[in-house]
Amino acid sequence: MSGFAVIYDLDGGPVDPVLCERMITAIAHRGPDGVGHHTDGPISLGFALLATTPDSLDLRQPLCDDVSGLCTVFNGRVDNRDEIKAALGASLRTGADAELALRAFERWGEDSPRRLIGDFAYVIWDPRHRTLFCARDHLGIRPFFYYTDGRTFLCASELHQLFEHPSVPKRPNEGMIAEHLSTEVTSLDETLYEGILRLPPAHFLIVSPRALRKQRYRNFDPSRQIRHKTDQEYAEHFRDTFQEAVRCCLYSQHPVAAELSGGIDSSCVVGMCQHLFRQGVVSGSGFEVFSLVFPGLPADESYWFRQVVGFWNLKSNEVPAPSDPAWFPDCAKRYLDLPDYGNGRMSDFCSTLAREKGFRVILTGLGGDDSCGHPAFQESRFRRALGRLRAQPSLEGVRSLWRDALRVLQRARTSRAPIAPWIPDAFARSTHLAERIRKKKGKHEIPFSGLRTFCMEMEDRAAARCGIEARHPFHDRRLIELTLALPPDQFLRLGQNKFILRQAMKGLLPEPVLQRSTKAEFSHTSAQLYECDALSSVFHSARIARNGWIDQHCVAEMFRESMERWKHSQNDLPHVWPLDSVLGIELWFRAAFR
């Protein structure tokens, strides 16, 4: 993943270019193919390049236009480049993604990010109007952090870059801390620091000396409906859209790799890659898959991914994932942010080996649960079931309506659930935690959520530290829009989830994988952390308990119960989410506020 940094003196004074250089140096791992800087009076832009597409080396960034004076740093990929090129016409010199974004802004202004499909975060400096135009992709795949004190505006690809500037203070944001500790991360714009914000997905931000204006540029429409006559027609529609999403993710100047866990999602990505290779749509030269192995553990999926490997005769890399507890405190120190979750570290081992073998792009199955089974379908089930019953009364329709009504009641009960017992009452009140959860729930347009945005940022930084660009076909905007418009019975049929995905992939995967209904159990990754003395002490004597952020006795009891259950079963680790959150916040606090 590439990265950027921008400093804008809102008072119009000259910017010290050394400060921007320091912000870029902080993400040197994102720039193996070079860095660039542009400073002009009140603005300084820096860019660190990881070249992954054929045209990424055609233009150096920051990219400045001699005629308009516009200057951009663009981290990302435009998937509908042919459509954008055709609309822009002869004004293009190279058609590189950064130029597409710049010319799109020149032509369409604020409407330009809405027209782009792909993963992106970018900034465009307009010297004539003394404004910065900032935008982030529809799902928040690429990160965007910013800070302003009214005199200076800063933005960057990684949060810790901002602390290279002396004007940025470190103050804990207790409201966001409470959200993380309660495992109810709902905020789309806050971070763990007061004043440091993230640009939410599908938003642009306009920065001028007078004001900051943030606005959503696109909503997903959950009321849109697509209706076909047969399951086959639905499957063909899905398959065509999924095929295009995978094809776009294969656009690379180097051979492409893929993660293959053996689960249905990553297997479908690999199967569709092979289909495109066999059809000659994309060159499959050098393609390899990377799979984690956990011999003797419930997490081991060797049987399943080997089925896919044999089916397509793939070049496969089986990668062990050793326990590495010391890495997590180091991760918090490096990023001055939460370390990865216990099972998040695992992908590093595949990405590192892939980079050592010369790969720069790796495809994942991330997002399959979201696009083929996300809560959006649950929210409209009752309304849709009622409509079907009115149109065609039946006993099965009554049963379906009753099941959907129970789901609605369950969600309503959950939304009024009391604050988690490990959160002290005083802390919950001072941070307005109950109001945060109630206010945020249900208001974010599908398919956004605070937790999902935060997890995508962790995915991005994990790939970047390994020198890899991770691409996620299931997070393609067109695929999300399609699945939101399909009827719920295309996702759950006779107790089997992801029905349409399985139908669409028939013939491209071995039948046992297509019919698989189980998931791997990764509790051991957290258990290994908890068994480390240096980390387990957190659950008995945490610094954040002295701040009043957690009830230490309650946390210690959850830890005791979890480890006792684990010792007896080696397959049951209750309270893993709250314990992981407590551990993460404690490690972050120690690193940031030593």
C-alpha positions in Angstrom: 0.0 0.0 0.0 1.2 3.5 -0.8 0.8 6.4 1.6 0.7 10.2 1.8 1.0 13.1 4.1 -0.3 16.7 3.7 0.3 19.9 5.7 -1.8 23.1 5.1 -1.1 26.3 6.9 -4.6 27.8 7.1 -3.2 31.3 7.9 -1.4 31.3 4.6 2.1 31.2 6.0 4.9 29.0 4.5 5.1 25.4 5.5 8.3 23.9 6.7 8.9 21.0 4.2 11.0 19.1 6.7 7.8 18.4 8.8 6.1 16.7 5.8 9.3 14.8 5.0 9.3 13.5 8.6 5.6 12.4 8.2 6.6 10.4 5.1 9.7 9.0 6.7 7.4 7.6 9.4 5.8 5.4 6.7 9.0 4.5 4.7 7.8 0.9 4.4 5.0 2.2 2.2 7.4 3.7 -0.3 9.8 1.0 -1.7 9.5 2.5 -5.1 10.4 6.0 -4.1 9.0 9.1 -2.3 8.0 12.5 -3.6 7.4 15.9 -2.1 5.9 19.2 -3.3 5.9 22.3 -1.2 4.5 25.7 -2.3 3.8 28.4 0.2 1.1 27.2 2.7 0.9 23.6 1.3 3.2 20.6 1.5 2.3 17.2 0.1 4.3 14.0 0.4 3.9 10.6 -1.1 5.4 7.1 -0.6 4.9 4.8 -3.6 4.3 1.0 -3.8 3.9 0.4 -7.5 1.3 -2.3 -8.2 -0.4 -1.4 -11.5 1.1 -1.1 -15.0 0.6 2.7 -15.0 1.6 3.5 -11.4 5.2 4.3 -12.5 4.1 6.5 -15.4 3.5 9.5 -13.2 5.4 10.5 -10.0 3.4 11.8 -7.1 2.7 14.4 -5.9 1.2 15.0 -9.4 0.8 18.7 -10.3 -0.8 20.2 -13.4 1.0 23.1 -14.9 -2.2 24.7 -16.3 -4.7 24.5 -13.5 -2.2 24.3 -10.7 -4.0 21.4 -9.2 -1.8 19.0 -7.2 -2.8 15.6 -5.9 -1.6 12.7 -3.8 -3.6 9.6 -4.6 -3.4 6.3 -2.7 -5.5 3.7 -4.4 -6.9 2.1 -7.5 -9.6 3.1 -10.0 -11.4 0.0 -11.2 -13.7 1.7 -13.8 -10.8 3.4 -15.5 -12.1 2.7 -19.0 -15.4 4.4 -18.2 -13.6 7.4 -16.6 -11.2 7.6 -19.5 -14.0 7.6 -22.1 -15.8 10.4 -20.2 -12.8 12.6 -19.8 -11.6 12.1 -23.4 -8.5 13.7 -24.8 -7.6 15.6 -21.7 -5.6 12.7 -20.3 -1.9 12.2 -20.8 -1.3 8.8 -19.3 -4.5 7.6 -17.7 -2.7 6.7 -14.4 -5.1 6.4 -11.5 -3.8 9.6 -9.9 -4.4 11.5 -13.1 -7.9 10.1 -13.4 -8.8 11.4 -10.0 -7.3 14.8 -10.7 -9.0 15.2 -14.1 -12.3 13.9 -12.6 -12.1 16.6 -10.0 -11.3 19.2 -12.6 -14.4 18.1 -14.6 -16.9 17.2 -12.0 -15.8 18.8 -8.8 -17.5 17.5 -5.6 -19.3 14.9 -7.6 -16.1 13.3 -8.8 -15.5 10.6 -6.1 -19.0 9.3 -6.6 -18.1 8.4 -10.1 -15.0 6.5 -9.1 -15.2 2.7 -8.4 -12.3 1.2 -6.5 -10.2 1.6 -3.3 -8.9 5.1 -2.8 -8.0 8.0 -0.4 -6.7 11.1 -1.9 -6.1 14.9 -1.6 -6.2 17.6 -4.3 -4.8 21.0 -3.7 -6.5 23.8 -5.6 -4.3 26.9 -5.3 -6.7 29.2 -7.1 -9.4 28.7 -4.4 -6.9 27.9 -1.6 -8.8 24.7 -0.8 -8.0 21.0 -0.2 -10.4 18.5 -1.6 -10.2 15.1 0.3 -12.1 11.9 -0.5 -12.2 8.3 0.8 -13.7 5.3 -1.0 -17.2 3.9 -0.5 -16.2 1.3 2.0 -13.2 2.8 3.7 -10.7 0.3 2.3 -7.9 3.0 2.2 -7.4 4.9 5.5 -7.5 8.7 5.9 -6.7 10.4 9.3 -6.7 14.1 9.9 -6.2 16.8 12.5 -6.7 20.6 12.7 -6.4 23.2 15.4 -7.8 26.0 13.2 -4.4 27.2 12.2 -2.9 24.0 10.6 -4.6 21.1 8.8 -2.8 17.7 8.6 -3.9 14.5 7.0 -2.1 11.1 6.5 -2.5 7.5 5.7 -1.4 6.2 9.2 -2.5 7.9 12.4 1.0 8.0 14.0 2.3 10.1 11.2 0.3 13.1 12.6 2.4 13.1 15.8 5.5 14.0 13.7 4.0 17.5 13.7 4.6 19.5 16.9 1.1 21.0 16.9 -0.7 17.6 17.4 -1.4 16.8 21.1 -1.9 13.4 22.6 -5.1 13.3 24.6 -7.1 10.1 25.2 -10.6 10.2 23.8 -12.6 8.5 26.5 -15.7 8.2 24.5 -14.0 6.1 21.8 -12.1 4.2 24.5 -15.5 3.2 26.0 -16.8 2.1 22.7 -13.8 -0.2 22.1 -13.9 -1.6 25.7 -17.6 -2.4 25.4 -17.0 -4.1 22.0 -19.6 -1.7 20.5 -17.5 0.4 18.1 -20.1 2.6 16.4 -18.3 5.9 15.6 -17.3 6.4 12.0 -15.1 9.4 12.5 -13.5 9.4 16.0 -10.2 7.8 17.0 -8.7 7.0 20.4 -7.3 10.5 20.5 -9.2 13.8 21.0 -9.1 15.9 17.9 -7.7 13.3 15.6 -10.4 12.1 13.3 -10.9 9.7 10.4 -12.7 10.6 7.2 -15.7 8.2 7.1 -16.2 6.0 4.1 -18.0 7.6 1.1 -17.3 11.1 2.3 -15.4 14.0 1.0 -13.9 16.9 3.0 -13.3 20.4 1.8 -10.7 22.4 3.7 -10.4 26.1 3.3 -9.0 28.9 5.5 -12.5 29.7 6.7 -14.0 26.3 7.4 -14.0 22.5 7.0 -17.0 20.9 5.2 -17.6 17.2 5.4 -20.3 15.5 3.3 -21.4 12.0 2.3 -21.2 11.7 -1.5 -23.0 8.5 -2.0 -25.5 6.3 -0.1 -26.2 2.6 -0.7 -30.0 2.2 -1.3 -31.4 -0.7 0.7 -34.8 -0.2 -0.8 -33.7 -1.0 -4.3 -34.9 -4.4 -5.5 -33.7 -6.7 -8.2 -36.1 -9.5 -9.2 -35.5 -12.5 -11.5 -37.7 -15.4 -12.3 -35.4 -18.2 -11.4 -32.5 -19.0 -9.1 -30.4 -19.6 -12.2 -30.9 -16.0 -13.4 -30.0 -14.7 -9.9 -26.8 -16.9 -9.9 -25.8 -15.7 -13.4 -26.3 -12.0 -12.4 -24.2 -12.5 -9.3 -21.5 -14.5 -11.1 -21.1 -11.8 -13.8 -20.7 -9.0 -11.2 -18.4 -11.1 -9.0 -16.3 -12.0 -12.1 -15.9 -8.3 -12.9 -14.9 -7.5 -9.3 -12.2 -10.2 -9.4 -11.0 -9.2 -12.8 -10.5 -5.6 -11.6 -8.5 -6.9 -8.6 -6.2 -8.8 -10.9 -5.0 -5.6 -12.7 -1.3 -5.6 -11.8 2.1 -5.2 -13.3 3.4 -8.2 -11.3 2.0 -11.7 -10.8 -0.8 -11.8 -8.3 -1.2 -14.1 -5.3 -4.2 -15.0 -3.2 -5.0 -16.1 0.3 -6.7 -19.5 0.4 -8.0 -20.5 3.8 -10.4 -23.2 2.7 -13.4 -21.3 3.6 -16.1 -20.6 1.0 -15.2 -16.9 0.5 -11.4 -17.2 -0.3 -12.1 -20.4 -2.2 -14.6 -18.5 -4.4 -12.0 -15.8 -5.1 -9.4 -18.3 -6.1 -11.9 -20.3 -8.2 -13.0 -17.2 -10.1 -9.3 -16.2 -10.7 -8.7 -19.6 -12.3 -11.9 -19.3 -14.4 -10.6 -15.9 -15.7 -7.2 -17.4 -16.4 -8.6 -20.3 -18.3 -10.8 -18.0 -20.4 -7.8 -15.9 -21.3 -9.4 -12.7 -19.9 -6.4 -12.1 -17.6 -2.9 -13.6 -17.6 -2.5 -16.1 -14.8 1.3 -16.3 -15.2 3.0 -16.8 -11.8 -0.3 -17.1 -9.8 0.2 -18.8 -6.4 -1.9 -19.3 -3.2 -0.9 -19.0 0.4 -2.6 -20.9 3.2 -2.1 -21.0 6.9 -1.7 -24.4 8.6 -2.3 -25.3 12.2 -1.6 -29.0 12.6 -3.7 -30.7 15.3 -5.8 -27.5 16.0 -9.5 -26.8 15.2 -8.2 -23.8 13.2 -6.5 -26.1 10.7 -8.3 -26.0 7.3 -5.8 -28.1 5.3 -8.4 -30.6 4.2 -10.5 -27.8 2.6 -7.9 -25.7 0.9 -6.1 -28.8 -0.5 -9.4 -29.7 -2.2 -9.2 -26.4 -4.1 -5.5 -26.8 -4.8 -6.0 -30.2 -6.3 -9.1 -29.2 -8.2 -7.2 -26.4 -10.1 -3.7 -27.9 -9.8 -2.5 -24.7 -8.0 1.0 -23.8 -6.9 0.4 -23.8 -3.2 2.4 -22.4 -0.2 1.5 -23.8 3.3 2.5 -21.4 6.0 2.8 -22.1 9.7 1.6 -19.3 12.1 3.7 -19.4 15.2 2.7 -17.8 18.5 4.3 -14.4 18.8 3.0 -12.6 22.0 5.9 -10.1 22.1 4.8 -8.7 18.7 1.6 -7.1 20.1 3.2 -4.6 22.5 5.6 -3.7 19.7 2.7 -3.2 17.3 1.1 -0.7 19.7 4.4 1.2 20.1 4.9 1.3 16.3 1.5 2.7 15.4 0.6 4.4 18.7 -2.8 2.7 18.2 -4.5 -0.5 19.0 -2.5 -3.6 18.0 -4.1 -6.1 15.7 -6.6 -8.6 17.1 -5.3 -12.0 18.2 -6.1 -13.7 14.9 -5.3 -10.6 12.9 -1.5 -11.2 13.1 -1.8 -14.5 11.2 -2.1 -13.0 7.8 1.3 -11.3 8.2 3.0 -14.7 7.7 1.3 -15.3 4.4 1.9 -11.7 3.2 5.6 -11.7 4.3 6.3 -15.0 2.4 4.4 -13.6 -0.7 6.5 -10.5 -0.7 9.7 -12.5 -0.4 8.6 -14.4 -3.5 8.2 -11.2 -5.4 4.4 -10.7 -5.1 3.0 -7.2 -4.5 -0.7 -7.9 -4.7 -2.6 -10.5 -2.8 -6.3 -11.2 -3.1 -8.4 -12.1 0.0 -11.9 -13.4 0.7 -12.5 -10.6 3.2 -16.0 -9.2 3.0 -17.8 -12.4 1.9 -19.9 -12.4 5.1 -20.7 -8.8 4.5 -21.8 -8.9 0.9 -23.5 -12.3 1.1 -24.8 -12.4 4.6 -24.6 -9.0 6.2 -27.3 -7.5 8.6 -28.8 -5.4 5.9 -30.8 -8.4 4.8 -32.0 -9.0 8.3 -33.2 -5.4 8.7 -35.7 -5.7 5.8 -36.7 -9.3 6.2 -39.9 -8.6 8.2 -41.1 -6.0 5.7 -40.3 -8.2 2.7 -41.9 -11.3 4.3 -45.0 -9.3 5.0 -45.2 -8.2 1.4 -44.8 -11.8 0.2 -47.5 -13.0 2.5 -50.0 -10.4 1.3 -49.3 -11.2 -2.3 -49.5 -15.0 -1.8 -51.0 -16.2 1.5 -49.6 -19.5 2.7 -48.7 -21.4 5.9 -45.0 -21.1 5.1 -45.4 -17.4 4.7 -46.9 -17.1 8.2 -44.0 -19.1 9.6 -41.5 -16.9 7.8 -43.2 -13.8 9.0 -43.1 -15.1 12.6 -39.4 -15.9 12.4 -38.6 -12.5 11.0 -40.7 -10.8 13.8 -38.7 -12.7 16.4 -35.5 -11.4 14.8 -36.8 -7.8 15.0 -37.8 -8.3 18.7 -34.4 -9.7 19.4 -32.6 -6.8 17.9 -34.8 -4.4 19.8 -34.0 -6.2 23.0 -30.3 -6.2 22.3 -30.3 -2.4 21.5 -31.7 -1.8 25.0 -29.2 -4.1 26.7 -27.4 -2.7 29.8 -23.9 -1.5 29.6 -21.3 -4.4 29.8 -20.5 -5.3 33.4 -16.8 -4.8 33.0 -17.4 -1.1 32.2 -17.7 0.9 35.5 -21.0 2.8 35.8 -19.2 6.1 36.4 -17.2 5.8 33.2 -20.2 4.8 31.2 -22.1 7.8 32.4 -19.2 10.3 31.9 -18.7 9.1 28.3 -22.5 8.8 27.5 -21.8 5.3 26.4 -25.4 4.2 26.3 -26.4 7.2 24.2 -23.4 6.6 21.9 -24.6 3.1 21.2 -28.3 3.9 20.9 -27.7 7.0 18.8 -25.4 5.4 16.3 -27.1 2.0 15.9 -29.3 1.8 12.8 -28.4 5.3 11.6 -25.4 4.5 9.4 -26.3 3.8 5.9 -25.7 0.2 4.9 -23.1 -1.3 4.8 -21.0 1.0 7.0 -20.2 0.5 10.6 -17.5 1.9 13.0 -16.1 -1.6 13.7 -15.9 -2.5 10.0 -14.1 0.8 9.2 -11.6 0.2 12.0 -11.0 -3.3 10.9 -10.4 -2.2 7.3 -7.8 0.2 8.5 -6.0 -2.6 10.4 -6.1 -4.7 7.3 -4.5 -1.9 5.3 -1.7 -1.3 7.7 -1.0 -5.0 8.1 -0.6 -5.4 4.3 1.5 -2.2 4.1 4.0 -3.3 6.8 4.6 -6.5 4.7 5.1 -4.5 1.5 1.9 -5.9 0.0 -1.3 -4.5 -1.4 -4.3 -6.5 -0.3 -7.4 -6.4 -2.5 -10.8 -7.6 -1.5 -13.2 -8.5 -4.4 -16.2 -9.0 -2.1 -15.9 -5.3 -1.1 -16.5 -4.2 -4.7 -19.1 -1.4 -4.7 -21.0 -3.0 -7.6 -21.2 -6.3 -5.8 -22.4 -4.7 -2.6 -25.1 -2.8 -4.5 -26.3 -6.0 -6.2 -26.5 -8.0 -3.0 -28.4 -5.3 -1.2 -31.0 -5.4 -3.8 -31.6 -9.2 -3.8 -34.4 -11.0 -2.0 -33.3 -12.7 1.3 -34.0 -16.2 0.1 -31.0 -15.8 -2.2 -28.8 -15.8 0.9 -30.4 -18.3 3.2 -32.0 -21.5 1.8 -33.0 -24.6 3.7 -30.6 -23.6 6.5 -27.7 -23.0 4.2 -26.2 -19.5 4.1 -24.6 -17.8 1.0 -27.0 -19.7 -1.3 -26.5 -17.4 -4.3 -22.7 -17.5 -3.9 -22.7 -21.3 -3.9 -25.0 -21.5 -6.9 -22.9 -19.0 -8.9 -19.7 -20.9 -8.3 -20.9 -24.3 -9.3 -18.3 -26.0 -11.5 -15.5 -23.7 -10.3 -14.9 -25.3 -7.0 -15.0 -28.9 -5.7 -18.4 -29.9 -4.4 -17.3 -30.5 -0.7 -16.0 -26.9 -0.5 -19.1 -25.5 -2.1 -21.3 -27.3 0.4 -19.1 -26.6 3.4 -21.1 -25.1 6.3 -18.4 -25.1 9.1 -15.9 -22.4 10.0 -12.5 -22.7 11.5 -12.1 -21.9 15.2 -9.3 -19.5 16.0 -9.7 -19.1 19.8 -6.2 -20.6 20.2 -4.6 -17.4 18.9 -6.1 -15.4 21.8 -5.5 -18.2 24.3 -1.8 -18.2 23.4 -1.6 -14.5 24.1 -3.4 -14.9 27.4 -1.0 -17.6 28.5 2.0 -15.2 28.1 2.8 -13.9 31.6 3.7 -10.5 30.4 0.3 -10.1 28.8 -1.9 -12.0 31.2 -0.9 -9.6 34.0 -3.0 -7.0 32.3 -6.1 -8.9 33.4 -5.1 -8.6 37.0 -3.4 -5.2 37.2 -4.1 -2.9 34.3 -3.2 0.7 34.2 -6.5 1.5 32.5 -8.2 0.2 35.6 -6.6 3.0 37.6 -8.1 5.4 35.1 -11.6 4.0 36.0 -12.0 2.6 32.5 -12.6 -1.0 33.5 -13.7 -3.0 36.5 -10.5 -4.9 37.3 -12.3 -7.5 39.4 -14.8 -8.3 36.7 -12.1 -8.5 34.0 -10.0 -10.8 36.2 -13.0 -13.1 36.8 -13.7 -13.3 33.0 -10.0 -14.1 32.4 -10.1 -16.9 35.1 -13.3 -18.4 33.6 -11.9 -18.3 30.1 -8.6 -20.0 30.9 -10.3 -22.7 33.0 -12.7 -23.5 30.1 -9.8 -23.5 27.7 -7.7 -25.8 29.8 -10.5 -28.3 29.9 -11.6 -28.2 26.2 -8.9 -26.5 24.1 -11.8 -25.4 22.0 -13.9 -23.0 24.1 -12.7 -19.5 25.1 -15.5 -17.4 26.4 -15.3 -13.6 26.7 -12.7 -13.4 23.9 -14.0 -10.2 22.5 -14.0 -8.1 25.7 -10.7 -9.6 26.8 -9.0 -8.8 23.5 -10.4 -5.3 23.7 -9.1 -4.8 27.3 -5.7 -6.1 26.3 -5.6 -3.9 23.2 -6.6 -0.7 25.0 -4.0 -1.4 27.8 -1.2 -2.0 25.3 -2.1 1.2 23.4 -2.3 3.3 26.6 1.1 2.0 27.8 2.6 2.8 24.4 1.0 6.2 23.8 1.2 7.6 27.4 4.3 6.2 28.9 
